[in-house]
Amino acid sequence: NEPPPKPAEPLHKVGICVVPPTSAWPAIQAVRREHDRHFERWPPHINLVYPLLLTDQGLRELPGNLKELLREVPPFEVEMSSFRFFRHPLSCMLWAHPQKGAYELCRLQAIIAAAYPP
């Protein structure tokens, strides 16, 4: 007789993102107010990894894991230079293209994605 299977742990759907300093929000939100129906729901952000499915324990461990994973990544600045978009089946996604910091953002995303693959 085998014991009954354990119920699956609940998963949390989270994202890892970069959030700009609040001093930059007014200009960003002015554009988002015109083009993003969710501009009040989510703060300005740059998604690095989404979605990420984590258990309760994984969610608790995430901040410490990221701190360790990124401890040698130096701070960097990002400047957005232009807007671009891509189409979804029923809508479009407007995004700001980085003029400065693009390489660093890609490196940051690659480091995190390697540790938390889809």
Order of alpha helices (4+ residues) and beta strands (2+ residues): beta-alpha-beta-alpha-beta-beta-alpha
